[in-house]
C-alpha cells in the first residue's frame, strides 16, 4: 500500500497566487493613480496636529476580514490538490496465463454423419461424439485462446481466436454435418488455420485437426498445407475419426444405409501430423476419443506467471468537495463579510 499523486507537476499552480501578488505590488494600477491625481482635495492646514489631538489610529483588520482574505488562498490550495490527483495504491496479485493459441479444425462433411460409434448400446454419429469430447476439451483450456474452423467443400472461420471459451463451445454445438458442403477440403482448412495462427506469438501456435482423412475438395493438397504450417511454426495434432468396419451405417434420405466408402484414411492424417511436427491419434470409439483429449491436454499444458499490480483508489474527491463547500458558503452568505467589515468601520 502507498500514497502518491498521479499528476504531481500540477503543484506548480501553487506558485501562481504569489506571482500575481508580486506583480500587483510591483506594478500598481496606473489608471487608479491617474484618477487620484486628477482629484482635488482640500486638506486641513494642521492635519498632523489634529491627528495627534484625537490619537487617530488606523483601524486593525478584524478577524473575519482576515478569514475572508485567506479563503481564496485555501480554495486555490484545495483545487490544486484535487488537480494533482491524489490516490491510494492497493497491491493486487495478478496471475497471468501465458497459454497457447489453439485452432480447432473440424470436418463437417457428409461423412461425419456416419454412425460408427456407440454409447450405452445406442448408435451415435461421428459428429455427435466429436462435439461431446471437444466440448470437454475446450472447457479445460482456461488461459488459452481457442478458435474454430469447419470445412466441407469449403473452409469457414466460425470463431476467431478468443478467450471466451463458452462462446466457442456454443458455436461448436451449432455445427452440423454438410453445413459447409458435402465435400472435404482439408488442405484449404489447414491453410486457413495457419493464416490465422501465424499472427500469434511463435511457440504457442497449435492446430487440432479432427477429420476422417479423406480429401475430396479444395485447391491446396493437405500435405502442402502441412508443410506450410511447419514453416510458420504451427504444430498439428491430427485426430482420425472413424472405425475399422468395412460397412459403415449412415442415414441418407431418411433411410439407414451401409456404405463401404466411408472408411478412415489414416495415412493422410499421419503424414500431416509428421510434416507439421505434431502427433496423430486414432479414434475408433468413444473411449479412445476421450483418451486422446487427455493426451492433448497434457501435451499443451499452459504456464502461468504472477505479478503484483497496484490498483489506484482516487482521493481527489475529498479536496474537491471541500472546495465546493467553501464556494457554496460564500454564495449563500455573500453580504456577511460586508456587514461585518462595515460594523468595524463605524465603531
GIRA-V631420 format. One record per pair of residues at least 4 apart in sequence whose ideal C-beta (glycine too) atoms are under 8 Angstrom apart, sorted by the first residue. I is the first residue (numbers start at 1). J is the second residue. D is the distance in whole Angstrom. If there is no record, write none. Layout:
i/j/d
I/J/D
I/J/D
This chain:
i/j/d
1/88/7
1/89/6
1/90/6
1/91/7
2/88/8
2/89/5
2/310/8
3/86/7
3/87/8
3/88/6
3/89/7
4/8/8
4/86/8
4/87/6
4/89/6
5/10/8
5/11/8
5/84/4
5/85/6
5/86/6
5/87/8
6/84/7
6/85/4
6/86/8
6/87/6
6/312/7
7/83/7
7/84/5
7/85/5
8/84/6
10/80/6
10/83/4
10/84/4
10/85/8
11/80/7
11/84/6
13/76/8
13/80/5
13/83/7
14/76/8
14/77/7
14/80/6
15/19/6
16/20/6
16/76/8
17/21/6
17/73/6
17/76/6
18/22/6
19/23/6
20/24/6
21/25/6
22/26/6
23/27/6
24/28/7
28/32/7
28/33/7
29/33/7
30/34/6
31/35/7
32/36/6
33/37/6
34/38/7
35/39/7
43/47/6
44/50/6
46/50/6
47/51/6
48/52/7
49/53/6
50/54/7
50/56/8
51/55/8
51/56/5
59/344/7
59/345/7
59/347/8
61/65/5
61/66/6
62/66/7
62/340/7
62/341/7
62/344/5
63/67/7
64/68/7
64/337/6
64/340/4
64/341/7
65/69/7
65/337/7
65/340/7
65/341/6
65/344/8
66/70/6
67/71/6
68/337/5
69/73/8
70/74/6
71/75/6
71/326/6
71/330/7
72/76/6
73/77/6
74/78/6
74/326/7
75/79/6
75/323/6
75/326/5
75/327/7
76/80/6
77/81/6
78/82/6
78/319/4
78/320/7
78/322/5
78/323/4
78/326/7
79/83/6
79/319/8
79/320/7
79/323/5
80/84/7
81/86/7
81/316/8
81/319/4
82/316/4
82/317/8
82/319/5
82/320/4
82/323/7
83/316/8
84/316/8
85/314/7
85/316/5
86/314/8
86/315/4
86/316/6
86/319/8
87/312/4
87/313/6
87/314/5
87/315/6
87/316/8
88/312/7
88/313/4
88/315/6
89/310/4
89/311/7
89/312/6
89/313/8
90/310/7
90/311/5
90/312/8
90/313/6
91/308/5
91/309/7
91/310/6
91/311/8
92/308/7
92/309/5
92/310/7
92/311/5
93/306/6
93/307/8
93/308/6
93/309/8
94/306/7
94/307/6
94/308/7
94/309/5
95/304/6
95/305/8
95/306/5
96/304/7
96/305/5
96/306/7
96/307/7
97/142/7
97/143/3
97/144/8
97/302/5
97/303/8
97/304/5
98/143/8
98/204/8
98/302/7
98/303/5
98/304/7
98/305/6
99/141/7
99/142/8
99/143/4
99/144/4
99/145/7
99/204/7
99/302/4
100/141/8
100/144/5
100/145/8
100/204/5
100/205/8
100/206/5
100/300/5
100/302/6
101/144/7
101/145/5
101/147/8
101/161/6
101/197/6
101/200/4
101/201/8
101/204/5
101/205/6
101/206/7
102/141/6
102/144/5
102/145/7
102/146/5
102/147/7
102/206/5
102/207/8
102/208/6
102/300/7
103/146/8
103/147/5
103/148/8
103/149/6
103/161/7
103/193/4
103/196/6
103/197/6
103/206/7
103/207/5
103/208/7
104/134/7
104/138/8
104/146/7
104/147/7
104/148/5
104/149/7
104/168/8
104/172/8
104/208/5
104/210/7
105/149/5
105/150/8
105/151/7
105/155/8
105/189/5
105/190/7
105/193/5
105/207/6
105/208/7
105/209/5
105/210/7
105/211/8
106/130/7
106/134/8
106/148/7
106/149/7
106/150/5
106/151/8
106/172/7
106/175/6
106/210/5
106/211/8
107/111/7
107/112/6
107/150/8
107/151/6
107/152/8
107/184/6
107/186/7
107/210/6
107/211/4
107/212/6
107/241/7
108/112/6
108/127/7
108/150/4
108/151/6
108/152/5
108/175/6
108/176/7
108/177/6
108/178/7
108/179/5
108/180/5
109/151/7
109/152/5
109/153/8
109/177/7
109/178/7
109/180/8
109/181/7
109/182/6
109/183/6
109/184/4
109/212/8
109/216/8
110/152/8
110/177/6
110/178/6
110/182/4
111/126/7
111/177/8
111/184/7
111/212/5
111/214/7
111/250/8
111/262/5
112/125/7
112/126/5
112/127/4
112/130/7
112/177/4
112/212/7
112/241/7
113/125/5
113/126/7
113/127/7
113/177/4
113/178/8
113/250/6
113/251/6
113/252/8
114/125/7
114/126/5
114/212/8
114/242/7
114/248/5
114/249/7
114/250/5
114/259/8
114/262/5
115/123/4
115/124/7
115/125/5
115/126/8
115/248/8
115/249/5
115/250/6
115/251/7
115/256/8
116/126/7
116/242/6
116/243/4
116/245/6
116/248/5
116/249/7
116/262/8
117/123/7
117/124/4
117/125/7
117/126/7
117/128/8
117/129/5
117/243/7
117/285/6
117/286/6
118/122/6
118/123/6
118/124/6
118/285/7
118/286/8
119/124/6
119/129/8
119/286/6
123/249/7
124/128/5
124/129/5
124/286/8
125/129/7
125/177/7
126/130/6
126/212/7
126/241/5
126/242/7
127/131/6
127/175/7
127/176/7
127/177/5
128/132/7
129/133/6
129/241/8
129/286/6
129/289/6
130/134/6
130/210/6
130/241/6
130/289/7
131/135/6
131/172/6
131/173/6
131/175/7
132/136/7
133/137/6
133/286/8
133/289/5
133/290/6
133/292/8
133/293/5
134/138/6
134/172/6
134/210/7
134/293/8
135/139/6
135/169/5
135/172/6
135/173/7
136/140/6
136/290/8
136/293/6
137/141/7
137/293/5
137/296/7
137/297/7
138/146/6
138/165/5
138/168/6
138/169/5
138/172/7
139/165/6
139/169/7
140/297/6
141/146/6
141/165/7
141/297/8
141/302/8
142/165/7
142/302/8
143/302/5
143/304/7
144/163/8
144/300/8
144/302/6
145/161/4
145/162/6
145/163/6
145/200/7
146/159/8
146/161/7
146/162/7
146/165/6
146/168/5
147/157/7
147/159/5
147/160/5
147/161/4
147/162/7
147/168/7
147/193/8
147/196/6
148/157/8
148/158/4
148/159/4
148/168/6
148/171/6
148/172/6
148/175/8
149/155/6
149/156/7
149/157/5
149/158/7
149/189/6
149/192/6
149/193/5
149/196/8
150/155/7
150/156/6
150/158/6
150/175/6
150/179/6
150/180/5
150/189/8
151/155/4
151/156/7
151/180/6
151/184/7
151/185/5
151/186/7
151/188/7
151/189/4
151/218/8
152/178/6
152/179/7
152/180/3
152/181/4
152/182/6
152/183/6
152/184/7
152/185/7
152/217/8
153/180/6
153/181/3
153/182/6
153/183/4
153/184/8
153/185/6
153/217/5
153/218/8
154/180/6
154/181/6
154/185/6
154/188/7
154/217/8
154/218/8
155/180/7
155/185/6
155/188/5
155/189/4
155/191/8
155/192/5
155/218/7
156/180/6
157/192/7
157/196/7
158/171/5
158/172/8
158/175/7
159/167/7
159/168/5
159/171/5
160/196/7
161/196/7
161/197/8
161/200/7
162/167/7
162/168/7
164/168/7
165/169/6
166/170/6
167/171/6
168/172/6
169/173/7
170/174/7
171/175/7
175/179/6
178/182/6
181/217/7
183/216/5
183/217/3
183/218/8
184/211/7
184/212/8
184/214/5
184/215/6
184/216/5
184/217/6
184/218/8
185/189/6
185/215/7
185/216/8
185/217/4
185/218/3
185/219/8
186/190/7
186/209/8
186/211/6
186/214/8
186/215/4
186/218/7
186/222/5
186/225/8
186/268/8
187/191/6
187/215/6
187/218/5
187/219/8
187/220/4
187/221/5
187/222/4
187/223/8
187/224/7
187/225/4
188/192/6
188/217/8
188/218/4
188/219/6
188/220/5
188/225/8
189/193/6
189/209/8
189/218/8
190/194/6
190/207/7
190/209/7
190/220/7
190/222/6
190/225/4
190/226/6
190/228/8
190/229/6
190/236/7
190/272/7
191/195/7
191/220/5
191/225/5
191/228/6
192/196/7
193/197/6
193/207/5
193/229/8
193/234/7
194/198/6
194/207/7
194/225/7
194/228/6
194/229/5
194/232/5
194/234/5
197/205/4
197/206/8
197/207/7
197/232/7
197/234/5
198/205/7
198/232/4
198/233/8
198/234/7
200/204/6
200/205/6
202/233/5
203/233/7
205/232/7
205/233/6
205/234/4
205/235/7
206/234/7
206/235/5
206/237/7
206/300/6
207/229/6
207/234/5
207/235/7
207/236/5
207/237/7
207/276/7
207/278/8
208/236/8
208/237/5
208/239/7
208/296/7
209/236/6
209/237/7
209/238/5
209/239/7
209/269/7
209/272/7
210/239/5
210/241/6
211/238/7
211/239/8
211/240/7
211/241/7
211/269/7
212/240/7
212/241/6
212/242/5
212/262/7
212/263/8
212/264/5
212/265/7
213/240/6
213/242/7
213/264/5
213/265/3
213/266/6
213/267/8
213/268/5
213/269/5
214/265/5
214/268/7
215/221/7
215/222/5
215/268/7
220/224/6
220/225/5
221/225/7
222/226/6
222/268/6
222/271/8
222/272/6
223/227/7
223/268/8
223/271/6
223/272/7
223/275/6
224/228/7
225/229/7
225/272/8
226/230/7
226/236/6
226/271/7
226/272/4
226/273/8
226/275/4
226/276/5
227/231/7
227/275/5
227/276/8
228/232/6
229/234/4
229/235/8
229/236/6
229/275/8
229/276/4
230/234/7
230/275/6
230/276/5
230/277/6
234/276/6
235/276/6
235/277/6
235/278/4
236/272/6
236/273/6
236/275/8
236/276/4
236/278/4
237/273/7
237/278/5
237/279/5
237/280/8
237/281/7
237/296/6
237/299/7
238/269/4
238/270/7
238/272/5
238/273/4
238/278/7
238/279/8
238/280/5
238/281/7
239/269/8
239/280/8
239/281/5
239/283/6
239/289/7
239/292/6
240/264/5
240/265/8
240/266/5
240/269/5
240/280/7
240/281/7
240/282/5
240/283/6
241/264/7
241/283/5
241/289/8
242/248/8
242/262/7
242/263/6
242/264/3
242/283/7
242/284/8
243/248/7
243/264/7
243/284/6
243/285/7
244/263/8
244/264/8
244/284/7
245/263/8
246/260/6
246/263/8
247/258/4
247/259/7
247/260/6
248/258/7
248/259/6
248/260/7
248/262/4
248/263/7
249/256/6
249/257/7
249/258/6
250/256/7
250/257/6
250/258/8
250/259/6
250/262/6
251/255/7
251/256/6
251/257/8
252/257/5
264/282/8
265/269/7
266/270/6
266/280/8
266/282/7
267/271/6
268/272/6
269/273/6
269/280/6
270/274/6
270/280/4
271/275/6
272/276/6
272/280/8
273/278/4
273/279/6
273/280/4
274/278/8
274/280/8
279/299/7
281/288/8
281/292/4
281/295/7
281/296/8
282/288/7
283/288/5
283/289/4
283/292/6
284/288/5
285/289/7
286/290/7
287/291/6
288/292/7
289/293/7
290/294/7
291/295/6
292/296/6
293/297/6
294/298/7
295/299/6
296/300/6
297/301/7
316/320/6
317/321/6
318/322/7
319/323/6
320/324/6
321/325/6
322/326/7
323/327/7
324/328/6
325/329/6
326/330/6
327/331/6
328/332/6
329/333/6
330/334/7
334/338/8
335/339/6
336/340/6
337/341/6
338/342/6
339/343/6
340/344/7
341/345/6
342/346/7
343/347/7
